[in-house]
Amino acid sequence: MNPILGTRGAVVAPHSLAAQAGLDILREGGNAIEATIAVASTLAVVYPHMTGIGGDGFWLLHQPGQAMLSIDACGAAGAAVNRDLYRGLDSIPWRGPLAANTVAGTVSGWGLAYEHSRTQWGGKLPFARLLESAIYYAKHGFPVTHSQEENTRNKLGELQSQPHFAKTFLHDGIVPVYGQRHVFPELARTLEQIARAGADDFYRGDLAAQIGQDLAAVGSAVTAKDLAAHQAQLKPPLQLKLSAGTLYNMAPPTQGLASLMILGTYDRIRQSGWGPDNVQGIHALVESTKQAFIQRDKYVTDPLHMPVDAQSLLTAARLDGMAAAVPLDTASAWPAPSSEGDTTWMGVVDAQDRAVSMIQSIYFEFGSGVVMPQSGFWWQNRGCSFDLRPGRLRSLEPGRKPFHTLNPAMAQLNDGRLLVYGTMGGEGQPQTQAAVFTRYVWGGHHVRSAIAAPRWLLGRTWAEQSTTLKLEGRYSSDTIAALRAMGHPVEVVADFDERMGHAGALVLHPSGWIEGGEDPRSDGAVAAW
């Protein structure tokens, strides 16, 4: 397979209808931010098990000649969400109203990005135009993917009793099958209201009042006052200089720090020929991941509660120490991190060489499983990452932001290429980012083969609890045996296993042409012109 090529713009997304929606905006003269809003809103309809407007979102914004920016559209725990709410429980439930405990920030990110587009990028398209595809598919229907069918079927036991889930996601009590038309009439009306009144209506307008009623009706502790208190934030991202260029990723409360640390550590220990295609490279990246996760789980939380600034953790001295701790011939003990995730990543490059890397999520598949009865969308369960024990790194407190696995990425390479990349996959996001980056930058792959090639994943995924080192079955038996001999608890999985994430990437070359790659594990596509 060869990369998809373009000269005037390109979009990559985990669903082909969303990628096309973004390309339509570019062809109408829209910029990368405007196209991303079209992609994101469409995904919130046609990939409902992976994302929705009831979740959170994070953005990286690249404009030539300007400093990289990020948008943090993460919602905090409600003012009434405290440990007393969970009295008698050891942890926050993964599903149900008690799991719907943080504000949904995604739409605020759309709004702030749109404002930035209008004031800084010369955006001209009406906000309502950007939501047209999403509204159409919600109102008139879209074909169910294999992924939606399988995830609905696999998780039905824990979801069908949640408020309004069966009405929204089943057809007369039956799981919809691949290709069957699915509609979200209530969600269509909500999106139409956002299109008319703007993103802020979700938080401080008529829609906010309706959502507040919905939250009370389903038994969530989040209120309309919590919505009104929320604001997305425009801020600098984290950055790290490597031998090949400068990497950018999201600051806390996301695990973007870990993504940078993996590559910063690997860059220090790598040798010629190492990469995710061979034993030495896989081992080095897995061990670099362990070192990065130790640091992540020691420091990363709501940035207002961190004792140190995250950028200060990316010093050469700290990364040198992490590299020195990597054993080159045997597997080290693993700290067993425990994060899951269910997400969509998307990337856009426009004709003026501006680029967006964006990710939005509802955490687990279908989030909390709770659907707003009037508004028709499903609420995230991101607050499950809070710790009910006091005095911990991520202890539950009202108004505190939860830890996030989400982290969109970009890299400005020394030769002038801009790499826009990311993936869904919870704990696997930093690992898949490392696989894509190392393959493309050092491993001799083009951007599409870097994504399609066999992948590895250490630990839990968004789909299950096992803590093995998972390798897709396309790796050779010699590679699998060698890693086991080094002490890695290898589990061989399917050849193109969805648990490995839905990655994507675009590369903008200095001459202006763009190449892109989508993930065959998803329903995605690169749409370019």
C-alpha positions as CSV (number, residue, x, y, z in Angstrom):
1,M,0.0,0.0,0.0
2,N,1.2,3.5,-0.8
3,P,0.5,6.8,1.0
4,I,-2.5,8.9,0.0
5,L,-1.2,12.1,-1.6
6,G,-2.5,15.6,-1.7
7,T,-1.4,19.2,-2.5
8,R,-4.2,21.4,-1.3
9,G,-5.1,19.7,1.9
10,A,-5.7,16.4,3.6
11,V,-7.8,14.9,6.4
12,V,-7.3,11.6,8.2
13,A,-10.0,10.1,10.6
14,P,-11.0,6.7,11.9
15,H,-14.2,6.8,9.9
16,S,-14.4,7.5,6.2
17,L,-17.6,9.6,6.4
18,A,-15.9,11.9,8.9
19,A,-12.8,12.3,6.7
20,Q,-14.9,13.2,3.8
21,A,-16.9,15.7,5.8
22,G,-13.6,17.4,6.7
23,L,-12.4,17.4,3.1
24,D,-15.7,19.0,2.0
25,I,-14.9,21.9,4.3
26,L,-11.4,22.3,2.9
27,R,-12.7,22.3,-0.7
28,E,-15.1,25.1,0.3
29,G,-12.2,27.3,1.4
30,G,-12.3,26.3,5.1
31,N,-9.1,26.0,7.1
32,A,-7.8,23.1,9.2
33,I,-9.6,24.1,12.3
34,E,-12.9,24.4,10.5
35,A,-12.4,21.1,8.9
36,T,-11.5,19.5,12.2
37,I,-14.8,20.6,13.8
38,A,-16.6,19.0,10.9
39,V,-14.7,15.8,11.3
40,A,-15.1,15.8,15.1
41,S,-18.9,16.5,15.0
42,T,-19.4,13.8,12.4
43,L,-17.4,11.2,14.4
44,A,-19.6,12.0,17.4
45,V,-22.5,10.6,15.4
46,V,-21.2,7.9,13.1
47,Y,-18.7,6.4,15.5
48,P,-20.8,6.5,18.7
49,H,-19.1,3.8,20.7
50,M,-15.8,5.7,20.4
51,T,-16.8,9.3,20.9
52,G,-19.6,11.8,21.4
53,I,-20.3,15.3,22.5
54,G,-20.6,14.1,26.1
55,G,-16.9,13.7,26.4
56,D,-13.6,15.7,26.4
57,G,-11.2,16.9,23.7
58,F,-7.7,18.1,23.2
59,W,-6.1,20.0,20.3
60,L,-2.7,20.9,18.9
61,L,-2.7,23.9,16.5
62,H,0.2,24.6,14.1
63,Q,0.4,27.8,12.1
64,P,3.6,28.5,10.1
65,G,5.8,31.1,11.8
66,Q,3.9,30.9,15.1
67,A,4.4,29.0,18.3
68,M,2.5,25.7,18.6
69,L,-0.7,26.0,20.7
70,S,-3.0,23.6,22.4
71,I,-6.6,23.6,23.6
72,D,-7.5,21.8,26.8
73,A,-11.2,21.0,26.6
74,C,-11.3,18.8,29.7
75,G,-14.2,19.0,32.1
76,A,-13.8,18.9,35.9
77,A,-15.7,17.0,38.5
78,G,-19.0,18.6,39.5
79,A,-19.2,20.8,42.6
80,A,-21.3,18.1,44.3
81,V,-19.0,15.2,43.2
82,N,-17.1,14.2,46.4
83,R,-16.2,11.1,48.2
84,D,-19.4,11.1,50.2
85,L,-21.2,10.4,46.9
86,Y,-19.5,7.0,46.8
87,R,-19.8,6.1,50.4
88,G,-19.4,2.3,50.8
89,L,-17.6,1.9,47.5
90,D,-13.9,1.2,47.0
91,S,-13.8,2.8,43.6
92,I,-16.0,4.8,41.3
93,P,-18.3,2.6,39.2
94,W,-17.3,2.3,35.5
95,R,-20.9,2.6,34.3
96,G,-24.1,4.4,35.3
97,P,-25.0,7.8,36.7
98,L,-22.3,7.7,39.4
99,A,-19.7,7.4,36.6
100,A,-21.1,10.5,34.8
101,N,-19.4,12.8,37.3
102,T,-17.3,15.3,35.2
103,V,-18.4,18.1,32.9
104,A,-18.3,17.2,29.1
105,G,-15.7,19.6,27.6
106,T,-15.7,18.5,23.9
107,V,-18.1,21.1,22.6
108,S,-16.2,23.9,24.4
109,G,-13.1,22.9,22.5
110,W,-15.0,23.2,19.3
111,G,-16.1,26.7,20.3
112,L,-12.6,27.9,21.4
113,A,-11.0,26.5,18.3
114,Y,-13.7,28.2,16.1
115,E,-13.0,31.5,17.8
116,H,-9.3,31.1,17.2
117,S,-10.0,30.2,13.6
118,R,-12.0,33.4,13.1
119,T,-9.6,35.7,14.8
120,Q,-6.2,34.2,14.0
121,W,-6.6,32.0,10.9
122,G,-9.0,34.0,8.8
123,G,-11.9,31.5,9.1
124,K,-15.0,32.5,7.2
125,L,-17.4,29.6,7.2
126,P,-20.4,29.7,9.5
127,F,-20.3,27.5,12.5
128,A,-23.5,25.9,11.4
129,R,-21.9,24.8,8.1
130,L,-19.3,22.8,10.0
131,L,-22.0,20.7,11.7
132,E,-24.1,19.9,8.6
133,S,-22.7,16.4,8.0
134,A,-23.1,15.4,11.7
135,I,-26.7,16.7,11.7
136,Y,-27.6,14.9,8.5
137,Y,-26.3,11.5,9.7
138,A,-27.9,11.9,13.1
139,K,-31.3,12.8,11.5
140,H,-31.3,10.6,8.4
141,G,-29.1,7.7,9.5
142,F,-25.7,6.2,8.9
143,P,-24.5,2.6,8.3
144,V,-23.4,0.7,11.4
145,T,-19.8,-0.4,11.4
146,H,-18.5,-3.8,12.4
147,S,-16.8,-2.0,15.3
148,Q,-20.0,-0.5,16.6
149,E,-21.9,-3.8,16.3
150,E,-19.1,-5.8,18.0
151,N,-18.6,-3.3,20.9
152,T,-22.4,-3.0,21.4
153,R,-22.7,-6.8,21.6
154,N,-19.7,-7.3,23.8
155,K,-20.6,-4.7,26.4
156,L,-24.4,-5.1,26.3
157,G,-24.6,-6.9,29.6
158,E,-23.2,-3.9,31.5
159,L,-24.8,-1.2,29.3
160,Q,-28.4,-2.2,28.5
161,S,-29.8,-1.3,31.9
162,Q,-28.2,2.2,31.9
163,P,-30.6,5.1,31.5
164,H,-31.9,5.3,27.9
165,F,-29.1,3.2,26.5
166,A,-31.3,0.6,25.0
167,K,-33.6,3.1,23.4
168,T,-30.7,4.9,21.8
169,F,-28.4,2.1,20.7
170,L,-30.6,-0.9,20.1
171,H,-33.3,-1.6,17.5
172,D,-36.3,-2.9,19.3
173,G,-34.0,-4.5,21.9
174,I,-31.7,-6.0,19.3
175,V,-28.1,-5.0,18.6
176,P,-27.9,-3.3,15.2
177,V,-25.8,-5.1,12.7
178,Y,-23.2,-4.1,10.2
179,G,-24.6,-1.9,7.4
180,Q,-28.0,-1.4,9.2
181,R,-29.1,2.3,9.2
182,H,-29.0,3.9,12.6
183,V,-30.4,7.3,13.6
184,F,-30.2,9.6,16.6
185,P,-33.2,12.0,16.3
186,E,-32.7,13.6,19.7
187,L,-29.0,14.1,19.1
188,A,-29.8,15.7,15.7
189,R,-32.0,18.3,17.4
190,T,-29.2,19.0,19.9
191,L,-26.7,19.5,17.2
192,E,-29.1,21.8,15.3
193,Q,-29.4,23.9,18.5
194,I,-25.6,24.1,18.8
195,A,-25.4,25.0,15.1
196,R,-27.9,27.8,15.6
197,A,-26.8,29.2,19.0
198,G,-23.1,28.3,19.0
199,A,-21.0,26.1,21.2
200,D,-21.5,28.2,24.3
201,D,-25.2,27.3,24.4
202,F,-24.1,23.9,25.6
203,Y,-22.8,25.5,28.8
204,R,-24.6,28.7,29.4
205,G,-27.7,28.8,27.2
206,D,-31.1,27.1,26.5
207,L,-29.3,23.8,25.7
208,A,-27.4,24.0,29.0
209,A,-30.7,24.3,30.9
210,Q,-32.1,21.2,29.1
211,I,-28.9,19.3,29.7
212,G,-29.1,20.2,33.4
213,Q,-32.6,18.7,33.5
214,D,-31.4,15.6,31.7
215,L,-28.5,15.1,34.2
216,A,-30.9,15.4,37.1
217,A,-33.3,13.0,35.5
218,V,-30.7,10.3,35.1
219,G,-29.2,10.7,38.5
220,S,-25.9,12.4,37.7
221,A,-24.4,14.7,40.3
222,V,-23.2,17.1,37.6
223,T,-25.4,20.2,37.3
224,A,-26.2,23.1,35.0
225,K,-24.1,25.3,37.4
226,D,-21.1,23.0,36.7
227,L,-21.6,23.5,32.9
228,A,-21.8,27.2,33.4
229,A,-18.5,27.2,35.3
230,H,-16.6,25.4,32.5
231,Q,-14.2,27.0,30.1
232,A,-11.8,25.5,27.5
233,Q,-8.2,26.8,27.7
234,L,-5.7,27.8,25.1
235,K,-2.2,27.2,26.3
236,P,1.3,26.1,25.2
237,P,1.8,22.3,24.7
238,L,4.7,20.3,26.0
239,Q,7.7,20.0,23.7
240,L,10.9,17.9,23.5
241,K,13.9,18.3,21.2
242,L,15.1,14.9,19.8
243,S,17.9,14.2,17.4
244,A,15.4,14.1,14.5
245,G,13.4,17.3,15.4
246,T,11.1,18.8,18.0
247,L,8.1,16.9,19.3
248,Y,4.9,18.4,20.7
249,N,2.2,16.9,22.8
250,M,-0.5,17.8,25.4
251,A,0.3,19.0,28.9
252,P,-1.4,17.4,31.9
253,P,-4.0,16.3,32.8
254,T,-3.1,14.1,29.8
255,Q,-0.4,11.5,29.5
256,G,1.3,13.5,26.7
257,L,4.3,13.7,29.0
258,A,4.7,9.9,28.8
259,S,4.5,10.0,25.0
260,L,7.4,12.4,24.9
261,M,9.4,10.5,27.5
262,I,9.2,7.2,25.6
263,L,10.7,8.7,22.5
264,G,13.2,10.8,24.5
265,T,14.4,7.7,26.3
266,Y,14.5,5.6,23.2
267,D,16.4,8.2,21.2
268,R,19.2,8.0,23.8
269,I,19.5,4.2,23.7
270,R,18.6,3.3,20.1
271,Q,21.0,1.8,17.8
272,S,21.0,1.6,14.0
273,G,18.4,-0.9,12.7
274,W,16.3,-0.9,15.9
275,G,12.6,-0.4,15.6
276,P,9.1,-1.9,16.2
277,D,9.9,-4.4,13.4
278,N,12.5,-6.4,15.4
279,V,13.3,-7.8,18.8
280,Q,15.9,-5.2,19.8
281,G,13.7,-2.3,18.9
282,I,10.5,-3.7,20.5
283,H,12.3,-4.5,23.7
284,A,13.9,-1.0,23.9
285,L,10.6,0.7,23.3
286,V,8.7,-1.5,25.8
287,E,11.4,-0.7,28.4
288,S,11.3,3.0,27.6
289,T,7.5,2.8,28.0
290,K,7.9,1.3,31.5
291,Q,10.2,4.1,32.5
292,A,7.9,6.8,31.1
293,F,4.8,5.3,32.9
294,I,6.7,5.3,36.2
295,Q,7.2,9.1,35.8
296,R,3.6,9.6,34.5
297,D,2.1,7.8,37.5
298,K,4.3,9.7,39.9
299,Y,3.4,13.2,38.6
300,V,0.6,13.6,36.1
301,T,-2.7,14.8,37.4
302,D,-4.8,18.1,37.2
303,P,-2.0,20.6,36.5
304,L,-3.3,22.8,39.4
305,H,-2.5,20.0,41.8
306,M,0.9,19.0,40.4
307,P,3.9,19.9,42.6
308,V,6.1,20.6,39.5
309,D,5.6,22.0,36.0
310,A,5.3,19.2,33.5
311,Q,7.8,20.8,31.1
312,S,10.4,20.7,33.8
313,L,10.2,16.9,33.8
314,L,11.6,16.8,30.3
315,T,15.1,17.8,31.1
316,A,18.1,16.1,29.5
317,A,19.3,15.0,32.9
318,R,16.0,13.2,33.8
319,L,15.8,11.5,30.4
320,D,19.5,10.5,30.7
321,G,18.6,8.8,34.0
322,M,15.6,7.0,32.5
323,A,17.7,5.8,29.6
324,A,20.4,4.5,32.0
325,A,17.7,2.5,33.8
326,V,16.7,0.6,30.7
327,P,18.1,-3.0,30.7
328,L,19.1,-3.8,27.1
329,D,18.9,-7.6,27.3
330,T,16.2,-8.5,29.7
331,A,12.7,-7.4,30.7
332,S,12.4,-5.3,33.8
333,A,9.6,-5.5,36.4
334,W,6.6,-3.7,35.2
335,P,4.7,-1.2,37.4
336,A,1.4,-2.3,36.0
337,P,-0.4,1.0,35.2
338,S,-4.1,0.8,34.9
339,S,-5.8,3.1,32.4
340,E,-8.3,2.4,29.7
341,G,-9.8,4.5,27.0
342,D,-12.0,4.8,24.0
343,T,-11.3,7.6,21.7
344,T,-11.1,9.1,18.2
345,W,-8.1,10.9,16.8
346,M,-8.1,13.1,13.7
347,G,-5.6,15.2,11.8
348,V,-6.0,17.9,9.2
349,V,-3.6,19.9,7.0
350,D,-4.8,22.8,4.9
351,A,-3.6,24.7,1.8
352,Q,-1.8,27.3,3.9
353,D,0.2,24.7,5.7
354,R,-1.7,25.0,8.9
355,A,-2.4,21.8,10.8
356,V,-4.5,20.3,13.6
357,S,-4.0,17.2,15.6
358,M,-7.1,16.6,17.7
359,I,-8.5,13.9,19.9
360,Q,-11.9,13.5,21.6
361,S,-13.1,10.8,23.9
362,I,-15.9,9.4,26.1
363,Y,-13.3,7.1,27.9
364,F,-14.7,3.5,27.8
365,E,-16.8,2.3,24.9
366,F,-20.1,4.3,25.1
367,G,-18.7,6.1,28.2
368,S,-20.8,5.8,31.3
369,G,-23.6,4.3,29.1
370,V,-26.0,7.0,30.4
371,V,-27.9,8.8,27.6
372,M,-29.5,12.3,28.1
373,P,-33.2,11.7,27.6
374,Q,-34.0,15.0,25.9
375,S,-30.6,15.9,24.4
376,G,-29.9,12.4,23.1
377,F,-26.2,12.1,23.7
378,W,-24.2,9.9,26.0
379,W,-22.0,11.0,28.9
380,Q,-18.4,10.1,29.4
381,N,-17.1,8.2,32.4
382,R,-13.7,9.9,32.5
383,G,-14.1,10.6,36.2
384,C,-13.5,6.8,36.9
385,S,-9.8,7.7,36.8
386,F,-10.2,9.5,40.2
387,D,-9.0,7.8,43.3
388,L,-11.5,7.6,46.2
389,R,-8.7,7.6,48.8
390,P,-7.7,11.0,50.1
391,G,-4.2,12.4,49.7
392,R,-3.4,10.6,46.5
393,L,-2.1,11.9,43.2
394,R,-5.5,11.7,41.6
395,S,-7.8,11.9,44.6
396,L,-11.4,12.9,43.8
397,E,-12.2,16.5,44.7
398,P,-15.0,18.7,43.4
399,G,-13.8,20.9,40.6
400,R,-10.7,18.8,39.9
401,K,-9.8,17.6,36.4
402,P,-9.4,13.8,35.9
403,F,-6.3,12.1,34.5
404,H,-6.6,11.7,30.7
405,T,-5.0,9.1,28.4
406,L,-5.7,11.5,25.5
407,N,-2.7,13.1,23.8
408,P,-2.6,14.4,20.2
409,A,0.9,14.7,18.7
410,M,2.9,16.6,16.2
411,A,6.6,16.7,15.3
412,Q,8.6,19.3,13.4
413,L,11.4,17.4,11.8
414,N,14.8,18.9,11.2
415,D,14.5,18.6,7.4
416,G,11.3,20.7,7.5
417,R,8.7,18.0,7.4
418,L,5.7,18.3,9.8
419,L,4.4,15.0,11.1
420,V,0.8,15.1,12.4
421,Y,-0.1,11.9,14.2
422,G,-2.1,10.2,16.9
423,T,-4.3,7.3,17.9
424,M,-7.0,6.1,20.2
425,G,-6.3,3.3,22.6
426,G,-6.0,4.4,26.2
427,E,-2.8,3.0,27.7
428,G,-1.6,2.2,24.2
429,Q,-1.7,5.7,22.8
430,P,1.9,6.6,23.8
431,Q,3.1,3.2,22.6
432,T,1.4,3.4,19.2
433,Q,2.7,7.0,18.8
434,A,6.2,5.7,19.4
435,A,5.7,2.9,16.9
436,V,4.5,5.2,14.2
437,F,7.2,7.8,14.9
438,T,10.1,5.5,15.0
439,R,9.0,3.6,11.9
440,Y,8.5,6.7,9.9
441,V,11.5,8.7,11.1
442,W,14.1,6.1,11.7
443,G,12.7,2.8,10.4
444,G,12.5,3.2,6.6
445,H,8.7,3.1,6.5
446,H,6.5,5.6,4.6
447,V,3.7,7.0,6.6
448,R,1.0,4.5,5.6
449,S,3.1,1.4,6.2
450,A,4.3,2.8,9.5
451,I,0.7,2.6,10.7
452,A,-0.3,-0.6,9.0
453,A,2.7,-2.7,10.1
454,P,2.4,-5.1,13.1
455,R,2.2,-3.4,16.5
456,W,2.8,-4.2,20.1
457,L,1.0,-3.1,23.2
458,L,2.1,-3.4,26.8
459,G,-0.6,-3.7,29.4
460,R,-4.3,-3.1,29.6
461,T,-6.3,-1.8,26.7
462,W,-9.7,-0.1,26.4
463,A,-11.2,-3.5,25.8
464,E,-9.9,-5.8,28.6
465,Q,-7.9,-6.1,31.8
466,S,-4.9,-8.3,30.9
467,T,-1.4,-6.9,31.5
468,T,0.6,-8.9,29.0
469,L,2.8,-7.7,26.2
470,K,0.5,-8.1,23.2
471,L,2.0,-8.7,19.8
472,E,-0.1,-8.9,16.6
473,G,0.2,-12.3,14.9
474,R,2.0,-10.9,11.9
475,Y,5.3,-10.8,13.9
476,S,7.5,-13.8,13.2
477,S,7.7,-16.7,15.5
478,D,11.4,-16.0,16.1
479,T,10.6,-12.5,17.3
480,I,7.9,-13.7,19.6
481,A,10.2,-16.5,21.0
482,A,13.1,-14.1,21.5
483,L,11.0,-11.6,23.5
484,R,9.7,-14.4,25.7
485,A,13.2,-15.5,26.3
486,M,14.0,-12.0,27.5
487,G,11.3,-12.3,30.1
488,H,8.4,-10.4,28.4
489,P,5.0,-12.0,29.0
490,V,4.0,-12.2,25.4
491,E,0.4,-12.7,24.2
492,V,-0.1,-13.2,20.5
493,V,-3.3,-11.5,19.3
494,A,-5.1,-11.1,15.9
495,D,-3.2,-9.9,12.9
496,F,-5.0,-6.5,12.8
497,D,-6.3,-6.2,16.3
498,E,-8.5,-3.2,17.1
499,R,-7.0,-3.2,20.6
500,M,-3.8,-1.8,19.1
501,G,-5.6,1.5,18.4
502,H,-6.9,3.5,15.5
503,A,-3.8,5.4,14.4
504,G,-3.5,8.0,11.6
505,A,-0.9,10.4,10.3
506,L,-0.3,13.2,7.8
507,V,3.1,14.5,6.7
508,L,3.4,18.0,5.3
509,H,6.6,18.3,3.2
510,P,8.5,21.6,2.9
511,S,7.5,21.8,-0.8
512,G,3.8,21.7,0.2
513,W,2.7,18.2,-0.8
514,I,1.0,16.0,1.8
515,E,1.0,12.3,2.3
516,G,-1.3,10.4,4.7
517,G,-2.0,7.0,6.1
518,E,-5.0,5.6,7.9
519,D,-5.3,2.5,10.1
520,P,-6.7,-0.7,8.6
521,R,-7.8,-1.6,12.2
522,S,-10.4,1.2,12.0
523,D,-13.0,2.3,9.5
524,G,-10.9,5.2,8.6
525,A,-9.6,7.0,5.5
526,V,-7.4,9.7,4.3
527,A,-9.3,12.2,2.2
528,A,-7.0,14.6,0.2
529,W,-7.1,16.9,-2.8
